[in-house]
Amino acid sequence: MGECLRGKKIVKSLRSLRLLGERLRIYSTERRFKVMDRYVCTVCGYVYDPAEGDPEGGIKPGTKFEELPDDWTCPVCGAEKDQFEKE
């Protein structure tokens, strides 16, 4: 009987650890994306959000504005990077 209770406690502990690990991973991901600055196109108002990237332009989520290729342009109006200001 004692063996069964010990096994249940271990399973419960493992579930708790897995949930904690998942929460930490989510928190870490959210924190990483929140620290990155967003930039606004001064021509049309489009906001480049690093958390979203520019999937249609081939830019993956998590890409900082500074890491965008030099030839990247606003997906809405075509303005160049120098037409963007930090939000």
N, C-alpha and C positions, 0 to 999 in steps of 0.2 A: 504494500500500500504506500509506504514512504517513497519507494522508487517512482511510482506513478505521479505523486505530488511534485517531486523534484523535477521530473520530466516536464510537467506542465509549467512549472516556474521557468525552466530554461527556455521553453518555447515562447512563453510570454515575454521574457527578457529579450530574446532574439527579435521578436516582432517590434518591441519598443525601440531597440537599436536600429532596426531597418527604417522605421518611421522617422527617428531622429536624424539618421543619415540623409534621408530624402528631404527633410525640412532644411537641413544645413546646405544641401546642394542647391535647392531652390533659392534660399537666402543669398548664397554666394553668387548665383547667377544674376539675381535681381540687383544686388549691390554693385556688381561689376558694370551692369548696364546703366544704373542710375548715376554713376560717377562721370560718365561721358557727357560732354556738352552737346546740346542740340544747336543747330544752325538754321537761320531763316534766310530765305532768298529775298533780297531787297527789291526784286523786280515784281514777283508774283505772290510772295508770302508763304510759299511752300516751306515746310519745316523738315529738315533732314534729321531723323532720329536714329542714332546708332543702334538702338535696341531693335529697330525694324530693318535697318539697312535700306537697300534699294533693289529688291529682288528682280524687278523687270530690267534693271540696268546691270545685273550680275553682281551686285554688292551684297555680301552676306550680312545677316544680323550680327551685331557686335563690332562692326567696322567703324572706327573713329573717323570723324570728318577729316582729320589731318592725314589719315591713311588712304583716303580716296585717291584714285589715279588723277594725275594732273589734267587729263582730258575729260574727266567726269563733268557732266552738266546737269542742271536742274531738270528733273524728269517732266516737269510741267511746262516750263517756258523756254528751256534751253540755255539759261544764263550760266556763265562760267563760275567756277568756284570762288573767284575773287568778288563775286556779287553777293556772297553770303556773309551774314554777321552772326556772331555768337548770340544765342537767345538769352 
